[in-house]
């Protein structure tokens, strides 16, 4: 399951997200997206969890909560969402 996370603090990194989502199950990858020119976080990321049940639980539990002094949004990411 691929999860889109937005509203992240600019100081959040891949390891932070891995640790946050690992509370709900196995995390296969976590990637904060950075601006190519400035090198600064763009405030969103993607987390992959191989187990859909654990991924959905993470979305349900983390969507709308405060993390690192910012309220984050967590959504199921599908390629259709990008269209």
C-alpha positions as CSV (number, residue, x, y, z in Angstrom):
1,X,0.0,0.0,0.0
2,X,1.4,3.4,-1.0
3,X,0.4,6.2,1.4
4,X,0.6,9.9,0.6
5,X,1.4,12.2,3.6
6,X,1.1,16.0,3.4
7,X,1.5,18.8,5.9
8,X,4.8,17.6,7.1
9,X,7.2,19.8,9.0
10,X,10.2,20.8,6.9
11,X,12.5,19.0,9.4
12,X,10.8,15.6,9.0
13,X,13.0,13.0,7.3
14,X,12.7,9.5,5.9
15,X,13.8,7.9,9.2
16,X,11.2,9.9,11.2
17,X,8.4,8.6,8.9
18,X,9.7,5.1,9.0
19,X,9.6,5.2,12.8
20,X,6.1,6.8,12.9
21,X,4.5,4.3,10.5
22,X,6.4,1.3,11.9
23,X,4.1,1.6,15.0
24,X,1.4,0.1,12.7
25,X,3.4,-2.6,10.9
26,X,6.2,-3.2,8.4
27,X,7.4,-0.2,6.4
28,X,9.1,-1.1,3.1
29,X,10.0,2.5,2.2
30,X,9.6,6.1,3.3
31,X,10.5,9.0,1.1
32,X,10.2,12.7,1.9
33,X,10.1,14.8,-1.3
34,X,12.7,17.6,-1.6
35,X,12.8,20.6,-3.9
36,X,15.6,20.1,-6.5
37,X,16.8,23.7,-6.5
38,X,16.7,24.6,-2.8
39,X,17.2,21.1,-1.3
40,X,14.4,21.9,1.2
41,X,11.6,19.5,2.0
42,X,8.4,20.2,0.1
43,X,6.3,19.1,3.1
44,X,5.0,15.8,1.7
45,X,6.1,12.2,1.4
46,X,5.2,8.7,0.4
47,X,5.3,5.6,2.7
48,X,5.0,2.1,1.4
49,X,3.6,-0.7,3.6
50,X,3.4,-4.2,2.2
51,X,0.4,-5.2,4.4
52,X,-2.8,-3.3,3.3
53,X,-4.6,-3.9,6.7
54,X,-1.6,-2.3,8.5
55,X,-1.4,0.5,6.0
56,X,-5.1,1.3,6.3
57,X,-4.8,1.3,10.1
58,X,-1.9,3.8,9.9
59,X,-4.0,6.0,7.6
60,X,-7.0,5.9,9.9
61,X,-4.9,6.5,13.1
62,X,-2.5,9.2,11.7
63,X,-4.8,11.3,9.4
64,X,-5.5,14.6,11.0
65,X,-3.1,14.2,13.9
66,X,-0.4,16.6,15.0
67,X,3.1,15.4,14.2
68,X,6.2,17.5,14.8
69,X,3.9,20.6,15.6
70,X,2.0,20.3,12.3
71,X,-1.3,18.5,11.4
72,X,-0.7,15.9,8.8
73,X,-2.9,14.3,6.3
74,X,-2.6,10.6,5.2
75,X,-4.3,9.2,2.2
76,X,-4.1,6.1,0.1
77,X,-2.1,7.0,-3.0
78,X,-3.1,5.5,-6.3
79,X,-1.8,6.3,-9.8
80,X,-5.4,7.5,-10.5
81,X,-5.0,10.2,-7.8
82,X,-2.2,11.8,-9.9
83,X,-4.4,12.3,-13.0
